[in-house]
Amino acid sequence: MPRKPIVGGNWKCNPVEHAKLPDLVKNFSGCDEAILAKCDVYVCPSNLHLAMVHDKFNAGIMVTPQNCNFKGCGAYTGEMAVDQMVDLGLKCCLIGHSERRGEFGLPTPKESDELLATKAAYILEKGLLCVYCIGEPLPLREKGLDALMAEAIIPQLAVLVPLLKGLEDKSRLVIAYEPVWAIGTGVTASPEQAQETHKAIRDWIAANVDQKTADEVRIQYGGSANAKNAPELSACPDIDGFLVGGASLKPEIMDVIKAIA
Ligand code: PGA
């Protein structure tokens, strides 16, 4: 079975005014049944806004939290439980964004690979699709593919091996490869760089999980993806979609979706 493309819009901590939400939702109104039959689409509103808009999108668009806790409901101040997502009818949760892994030097504790593996297991156990972000900082990109795989990508992937092995439907764990140096910078990985890294990720999964998983798992590209670069990136055989930040707050998100759908 060919892999179904998947595109996500990550609104991060935007917009300031909730009055802008209807316009942001409208940017996705072109996702009709025909498009959604060819491409999975998810949108990550900010935590505060998610419950206000989760029933405002076209049916089939997955409204997706940008984080979850590791356990369930109870005494976890400031957290969101997957059980609550299930209750709201949500189908997908994103975790491990580099902005939560501490790449930008925020004065908050970094989320570790072990914590993220616990979250991923919890998401999958509750029946949701899990988008798991990985990526490398610029100094490792500059050292070349072998170094960035060994020092950044493989440690982030290794914790997923038992999960991927146990997963019957491999499409439920989506890997979002987002080079940190390309996020929000306007610098996109070239199609050659992105394809080479996606292929290295898939080859590593083939060697360390199995070939079936490598063939079926979807790997999205993220980092300044937009209407202009999406067609060329979509043509790369190992790129199965996009995780889009800035451009997902604009009407051009539909062009990114159409490029790969
Ligand atoms: P960007 O963000 O498209 O604005 O670079 C992508 C992301 O961080 O998910």
Residues whose N, C-alpha, C, O or C-beta is under 5 A from the ligand:
A	BS01	PGA	N10 A182 I183 G184 T185 G222 G223 S224 A225 L243 V244 G245 G246
